[in-house]
């Protein structure tokens, strides 16, 4: 949870990071304008899907009986949910009636491939793209629609005519840290710690912030834990897992290809180690680069 950081009028609460946030803490953020800021932005992530029933009902009761929250033009509250939302949830019903809402569908599979081809043709009708290049483009961008769109514009300008191949994706598209993180995890799952350390070193040399790399480790292993729950139940369909967890289908497929090397108990242990590193670094008891190297060596 980050609350009113730097007196900016921003408060954020993430139930993925902490499912035990008490609604009384969130409620304090409403209407507490600071001396140097008038506008307020409150971001609440995954409250409907992950908070306890008590917290969800408390939020529903507060918002259902509060007129000021919805009429205050200086206050913006964003409720952000991943994956399918329970439309029978009382809070969801209240927000649907009293606020603006928008659903963003995650493109995957044939839909995503068709979108890439269609946009490239629209940007430059003389240019096509090979299936291998499409796969590499999705891999490099982590399947992020905005990143893909930006990279297609770049490719359309670079290539006057003909077919975009994998080598041109490698040349022009900046590989996202998330893609490199997957390579690191893949090396770890195969017991290749030397390569994992090499990948970490390369990321840092490229200028990636070690703190961001740690955040990506936490994010990806949290996704591994989500997918693992369904793997243990015998559910192996990446699209079904994506719908139920909110994990991008591309990411779900990547995880499924590696999950057999990470038993659930090991994943829980790895996640705890990452949380400990985060705590040590934040309290000044650990140096981030050294802690990341130790993490790779020890798991």
N, C-alpha and C positions, 0 to 999 in steps of 0.2 A: 504494500500500500504506500502511495506517495500522496501526501496531503499538503495542499497549499505551498508547494515548493517555491522557494525564493519569493514568497509573497506575491505570487503571480495570479492568484485567483483560481488556480488549477488544483483539483483534488481527483485522485484516481484510486480505484479499488478493483483488484483482480482476484476473483474467486478461483481461478486456476492456480494462482500462486499460494493462496491461503483460503481454504474452504470454510474456515472458522471465523471469518470477519463478522463481528457483531453489528447488527443494523444500527445500533445506537451510535457507533463510530461514523457511519455514513450520514446519519441524520444530522450530526453536528455540522457537517459541511454545508447543509442547506441554509441559505440566508446569512452566512457569516462573512459578509463583505469586509475587505480589509481597508486600511487607512489610505493606501496608495493604489488600490484598484477597485473599480466599480463592477466590472463584468465578472461573471463566475462561470467556470466550466467544470462540470463533474462528470467523470467517465467511470462507468460501472460495468465491468466485464463478467459475463457468465453467471450473473446472479440467479437468473431463472433456471438455468440448467444445473448449476453446481451448489448453490447455497442450500442450507438446511431448510426444512419446511417452516421452522419457526422464524428464520430470517426472512424467507420469502413472504410469509404471511404478514410479518411486521412491516415490510416494505409496501405490500399491497394496502394494508390498513392506513399507513401514513399518506400514501399518494392518493388513495381513494377518497380520503377525507380532507385533502389539502387543495384548496382552490388557488392559493398564492403561488404554489410551485409552477403551475401551468400558465399563470397570468404574468409572472415576473419576466419582463423582457430583457433584464440584465442577467438572467440565469439560463444556462444551457445545460441540460442533463442528457448524456448519451448512454443508453443501455445497449451494450454490444454482446451479441450471442453468436457462438459458432455452431454450425450444424443445424439440425432440425430442432425447432423450439416446440415445447409442449403447449399447444394452444388452449388447453383446458386449465392451465395455470392461472390463478386468480390475478397475479400481477400482470401477466401477459394480456389478459382481457382488459384490464384497466388502461394499460399503455396503448393498446390497440384503439380504444375508444377516444382517449384524451390527447394522444400525441401523434406526430408523424412517424411513419415506419416505412422501411424499405428493405427488400430482400435482395441480396446479391448472390446469384447462383455461381457456383464454382464450375468452370468448364473443365472437362477431362475427356480422355479417350477420343472418339471420332469427332465429337463436337469441337474440342479444342483444336484438333488437327485441321478440320474444315475452316475454323475461324482464322487460323494462321494462313492457310492457302488463300482464303477470300480476301483478307486484309492485304496480303502481299500483292495480289492481282490488282486490287484497287489502288494501291500505291504506285505500282509499275506493272502494267499489263504484259510487258515483254519478259518478265522474270517469273520463273517457277522455283520450287524448292524440293529437294530430294527428301525421301522418308528418313534417311539417316541424319540429314541436317535438321529436320523437324525434331527428331528425338533428342539431338544434342542441344538444340535451342531450348526445349522444355527443361532438360537437365540443368543447363547453365542458369536458367532463370528461376528454377524451383517451381515452374508452373504458374508463376505470378502473372496474371493477365496484363497488368499495366506494364511490367517490365518487357513482356513479350511484344506488346504493341509498340513500345519505344524502339526495341531492337529491330523489328520488322521495317520501321521507317528508315532506320540506318542502313539496313541491308538493301532496301529498294533504291536508295540513293547511290550506294556504292556499286551495285551491279546494274549495268545498263541494260543487259539482256542475257538470256541463257538461264541456267539452273544454279541456284545456291547450293553448294556442297558443304560437307562437314568441315573442311579445311577453312572455309570462309567464316563459318560460325566460330571456330577456334580463333581466327584472326580478329574478328570484329566485335564479338559479343563478350562482355566482361562476365567472367564466371562468378556467380554469387557465392558468398561465403557458405551458404547452406549446402551447396553442392560439394564444396571441399570438406565440409563437416561430415557429410555422408561417406566420402572417401576415407576419412580418418576412422569413422566408426566401422566401416567395412574392413579396414586394415586391422583394427582391434579385434573384431569378431573372428578374423582368421589367424589371430595370434601374432600378427606382424607389427610389433610395437616399434621397431626401427623405422618402418615406413610411416607409421602414425606420427612419430616424433618429427620426421622429415617434413610431413605435410603441415604440422603445426608451425615449424620453423619458417616454412615458405610463406604461410599466411601472415606471420608477423613481419617478415621482410618486405612483403607487399604493402605494408602499412596498415593492416587490419588491427583494430584495437583489441588487445587481449581480453578486456572486459566483455567486449561484444562476442568474442569467440566463446568465452565461458557461458554467456547467455544463450548462444546457439547450441552449445552442448546440452544445457539444461532443457532447452526447448525440444531438441530432437529426442533426448532420452525420455522426456515426458510423453512425447508421441509414441515412442517404443512401448512405454507402459500401457498406454491406451489400447494400442493394437494388440499387445500381449494378452489382455483380458479376453479378447475375442478369439485369438489364436488358441488359448487354453480351452475354450469352449468348442473348438473345432470349426469355427467360422473363418474361412480363408479367402472369401471374395473381397477384393480391395474396394470395389465400389460400395458394397454393403457396409464394410467397416468405415469407409469415408463418410457415408451418410449418418452413421450412428455416433461417430466420434468427432466429426468436424475437421478431421485431418484431411488434407488435400489428397485426392485419389492417387496422384503421382507419388506423393510421399508415402501413402499407404502401401503401394506396390513395392517401393524401395525397401521399406521396413520389412515387409513380408519375405523379401528375398534374403534377409539377414537374421530374422527373428529366431530361427532355430538355434543359432549360436548364443542366444541370450536368454537363458531360463528366467522366469519372472522374478525369482528370489535374487538372482544376480542383478537384474535391472533395478530392483528396489535398493540394493546395496550401492550400485553405481550412482543412482539418483541422490542418495543420502550423502555420498562422498562429494558430489557437486554442490549440494547445499552447504556442506561444511566449508568447502573452499570459498564459496560466496561470503559466508559469515566471517571467515578468517581475513579475507581481503578487505572487507568493509570495516572491520575493527582494527586494521593495521597489523594483524598478527601473521600475515603471509604476503609474499610477493607474487603477483598474479602469474607471471611467466613461469616461475619456478614451480608454483602450485599446479599449473596445467601440465607441465612435464612430469611431475611426480604422479599426477592422476593417471596419465597414459602408461607409465611404467608399472603402477601398482594394480591396475584392474586386470 
